[in-house]
């Protein structure tokens, strides 16, 4: 299992619109091969900051299967215009 982590900085005044768009986009990511689960957290100290955590079966399920899909283009059109700056995405694995 791989954990995708991204910190999202949302442009001022757009957090409500972002949350609504993310609800719609959630069904896109949830339908992808290798998807396990996801959640989004809203920062307490910074109202314009969120963290998305997505569990994937493999790294390639995210980096190839999702990012190179037509569904990713829909995800991108729903969400990417809210970010400033564009988020860094990192992947983690459990230490055994």
Backbone torsions as a table, in degrees:
resi	resn	phi	psi	omega
1	UNK	NA	138.6	178.6
2	UNK	-118.5	137.6	176.3
3	UNK	-106.8	119.1	174.2
4	UNK	-89.0	130.7	-179.9
5	UNK	-127.3	127.8	176.4
6	UNK	-138.3	131.4	173.2
7	UNK	-95.7	123.9	-175.4
8	UNK	-109.5	118.7	174.0
9	UNK	-98.4	115.8	-175.1
10	UNK	-95.0	138.4	-179.9
11	UNK	-58.2	142.0	-179.1
12	UNK	-53.6	137.2	177.2
13	UNK	83.5	0.5	-175.2
14	UNK	-115.3	10.1	-175.1
15	UNK	-63.7	-40.8	179.3
16	UNK	-64.5	-42.8	177.8
17	UNK	-64.5	-40.5	178.0
18	UNK	-61.1	-47.1	-179.0
19	UNK	-60.2	-40.1	178.2
20	UNK	-65.8	-43.2	179.3
21	UNK	-66.5	-37.2	179.7
22	UNK	-65.2	-36.8	176.3
23	UNK	-58.4	-43.5	178.9
24	UNK	-67.0	-43.9	-177.9
25	UNK	-67.3	-25.4	-178.4
26	UNK	-57.8	-36.4	179.9
27	UNK	-68.8	-27.0	178.4
28	UNK	-66.9	-54.3	-176.5
29	UNK	-65.5	-35.8	-178.7
30	UNK	-66.6	-18.3	-178.7
31	UNK	-90.2	-2.0	-173.0
32	UNK	-82.5	148.4	176.2
33	UNK	-60.9	134.5	178.1
34	UNK	85.7	-6.7	177.9
35	UNK	-69.5	136.5	175.8
36	UNK	-110.4	-54.8	-179.3
37	UNK	-167.1	167.6	173.9
38	UNK	-152.4	159.8	172.8
39	UNK	-150.9	158.0	175.8
40	UNK	-125.6	137.9	-179.9
41	UNK	-118.2	141.8	178.5
42	UNK	-104.9	127.7	-176.9
43	UNK	-68.0	134.8	179.2
44	UNK	-75.4	-39.9	-175.9
45	UNK	-80.4	-23.5	-177.1
46	UNK	-134.2	106.8	-174.0
47	UNK	-62.1	-17.4	-178.0
48	UNK	-101.2	11.8	-176.9
49	UNK	-117.0	136.0	177.6
50	UNK	-132.1	160.4	172.4
51	UNK	-128.8	130.5	175.2
52	UNK	-108.6	135.1	178.7
53	UNK	-123.3	120.9	-179.5
54	UNK	-125.9	129.4	175.9
55	UNK	-98.1	129.6	178.8
56	UNK	-122.9	152.3	176.0
57	UNK	-66.0	-42.8	178.9
58	UNK	-136.7	161.1	175.7
59	UNK	-60.0	-41.6	-178.0
60	UNK	-65.8	-28.0	175.6
61	UNK	-58.6	-34.4	177.7
62	UNK	-85.8	-55.4	-170.3
63	UNK	-71.0	-28.7	179.6
64	UNK	-109.9	-59.9	-174.9
65	UNK	-57.0	-45.8	-179.4
66	UNK	-84.0	-54.6	-173.5
67	UNK	-65.0	-22.5	179.4
68	UNK	-101.7	14.6	-176.9
69	UNK	-97.9	161.8	173.1
70	UNK	-64.8	-33.2	179.4
71	UNK	-63.0	-34.4	177.5
72	UNK	-62.9	-35.2	178.6
73	UNK	-63.0	-37.4	176.8
74	UNK	-68.5	-44.6	176.3
75	UNK	-54.9	-48.5	-178.8
76	UNK	-59.4	-45.8	-178.4
77	UNK	-67.7	-30.0	178.3
78	UNK	-75.4	-34.9	-166.8
79	UNK	-117.9	-34.5	-167.5
80	UNK	-62.9	-26.0	-179.5
81	UNK	-73.5	-8.5	178.0
82	UNK	-83.8	-19.0	-170.0
83	UNK	-86.7	137.4	173.6
84	UNK	-154.9	103.6	0.4
85	UNK	-80.6	177.1	177.8
86	UNK	-66.4	136.4	-173.8
87	UNK	-71.8	150.8	168.7
88	UNK	-87.9	133.0	179.5
89	UNK	-110.6	130.6	178.7
90	UNK	-125.0	158.5	-178.8
91	UNK	-124.3	139.5	-177.0
92	UNK	-129.3	153.6	173.8
93	UNK	-130.1	155.1	-177.8
94	UNK	-68.7	137.5	174.3
95	UNK	-85.7	126.7	-177.0
96	UNK	-101.4	NA	NA
